[in-house]
Each structure stands twice: as structure tokens, then as C-alpha cells.
Amino acid sequence: MTAQQGVPRPDEIVDFYDLAGPAFSAVWDGNFHLGYWFDENDQASIPEATDRLTDLVLDRLQVGPGDRVLDVGCGIGKPAVRLAERTGAEVVGISNNQGQVDQANVRAAEAGLAGRVRFEYADAMAQPFADAEFDAVFALESIIHMDRPVALAEMARTLRPGGRLVLTDMIETAPEGSDEPTVAESAFGATDFVRLPRIAAYRELLPAAGLEVVELLDITQHTQHTMLRLGPDIAQVHAHVQERVGAAADELLKRVMVSISGAARIGYMIGVARRPR
Ligand SMILES: C[S@@+](CC[C@H](N)C(=O)[O-])C[C@H]1O[C@@H](n2cnc3c(N)ncnc32)[C@H](O)[C@@H]1O
């Protein structure tokens, strides 16, 4: 198992979410991931479009009442609560940001689901769970921050034989061998996001973690619209962050804007895998 180059230190990710999290949740309505748009004329709101992407992931888990599901990199818990409400499954969510975990537990309690949905602080790359503890595992846009081989091996370990893993990831779209800078180089650098893989890399990443590939779906055409929609809300994000950290807001805004300017070229995928019996 090799460590990826350009993987952010865990404390860098926590800093990013501590700063940007409250601002993003104000404009993003609780889902910290891209939206799914049918086409460029689709007038769906950000909450509608981000819930659509959540549902594409949840439907692929194929779980029901009595199943135990792990949400890796749970944000503030909106997808996990939605899963419990829609399927009757029990959900455990983990994040390496304590503020998110606290907010997510409040969300579960407010939904009357505290007995069936709980969130805890944990590192996805060193999970505090036994082997084969979960019937299904999902990771909605969280692997972008992780060392992929290490994180996938942990997800495979805690999944029971026959169980499904469903994840989404940002992917590289620059043609292979071209002189174009990769999306990762032009948009993110190495600070907040790990270098992006091509979708084909998952044909090796998943088996290397001991998983069988079930589906690799490129939905780039449906997610690229999200950052354009966010554009007008950036002033609101800036105002929120400035209120909390003053001048440091400018640095964050610069990072967000660099991401957005590169976002037109970020690809996006859903991956489904199964742990062999
Ligand atoms: C883009 S957000 C997605 C959140 C959530 N899945 C959603 O869709 O709303 C990425 C999440 O991954 C979490 N994360 C990043 N690195 C992590 C790690 N090593 N262990 C656990 N969580 C991590 C972040 O704290 C954040 O909650």
C-alpha cells in the first residue's frame, strides 16, 4: 500500500472545515457535496440538486431495516439522517472534525433518530471498528481528502463479506498525455485536496483494497454546474468567514475562488464495489 503524494495533513483539513464549514452550510443547506443537474437548463435549487446526488448514492447501497451502515466523512449528517429515514437502516457516521460530529448528532436528535443514527470523531484511515462490522459503507465526496489506497483498505476491512461500498470522487478530466495542467495542479494545488485520479484508476484501486468493481459511473456532465450556481453566494461565504476570522477570510476566499475557476474541469464519479463472500 503506497501513500499518495500531495495528501493534506489531517490538521489542514480540519482547519479548512473549521473556517469554511459554517459558511458553506449556510449557503449549501447541510450537504457538503456537489449537486446533480439533469442539464444546463435545470432550475433545481442547491438543496434539491445536492439531495439528488445523495439519493444516487443511497439507492445503490441496497439496505433496509436492521442493516448497519457506516458513513465515512459524514459532514454535518444530512445524508446519514436521510438514509435512516428512507430505509430504516441504522447509521454510524464518522468525521475528523469534532464540530461537525456535534452538529450531526443534534441533527439526528432533532429528527427523532438518536437511537438509530449516531456520529463520532474518528479518522477514516484508522477506523475504530472491528472487521466486517457493517452491512454497507458509503463515502460521499470525502475520499477527495484522503490517501485513497489506505482509506479504501479501511472501508473494505469494516465491510462484511457480500456488503457494498458506494463512494463519490472528483476525477481528473485533462486528456492523458496532454500538456494541459491537471485539474489538481490548476485548481487545488496540494493543500486541501489530494491529487485527482482518473476514473479508470478505480479498476485497480478497488481490487487492490480487496473489493470487486460493480459500477463506475462518470457523472461529470451532471455535477459541473454546481460551482457556477455557487458563484453569487461567494460574497455570503466571505461575509460569514470574515465575521469569524477577520482578515484570514481573504485567504480562504482566494482558495475557494481558485477552486471555482478550476471547477469547470473537475470530473465526478460514483463508484460501487462489493466485498467478495
Ligand atoms: C466534502 S465533505 C463531505 C461531507 C458529507 N459526506 C456530505 O456529503 O455532506 C468531506 C468530509 O470528509 C471529512 N474528512 C476528511 N478527511 C477525513 C478523515 N481522514 N477521516 C474522517 N473524515 C474525514 C471532512 O471532515 C468532511 O466531513
The ligand as a Gaussian input file, in Angstrom:
#p B3LYP/6-31G(d) Opt

LIG

0 1
 C      -16.756000      17.297000       1.172000
 S      -17.155000      16.864000       2.836000
 C      -18.468000      15.691000       2.592000
 C      -19.332000      15.541000       3.818000
 C      -20.540000      14.616000       3.695000
 N      -20.156000      13.295000       3.208000
 C      -21.573000      15.224000       2.785000
 O      -21.658000      14.793000       1.635000
 O      -22.297000      16.130000       3.230000
 C      -15.771000      15.847000       3.321000
 C      -15.874000      15.251000       4.714000
 O      -14.803000      14.343000       4.937000
 C      -14.300000      14.545000       6.249000
 N      -12.928000      14.005000       6.317000
 C      -11.848000      14.388000       5.614000
 N      -10.781000      13.638000       5.947000
 C      -11.203000      12.735000       6.876000
 C      -10.588000      11.680000       7.623000
 N       -9.289000      11.382000       7.458000
 N      -11.351000      10.974000       8.481000
 C      -12.655000      11.243000       8.671000
 N      -13.293000      12.230000       7.999000
 C      -12.591000      12.967000       7.117000
 C      -14.417000      16.054000       6.435000
 O      -14.333000      16.426000       7.795000
 C      -15.820000      16.252000       5.845000
 O      -16.797000      15.886000       6.788000

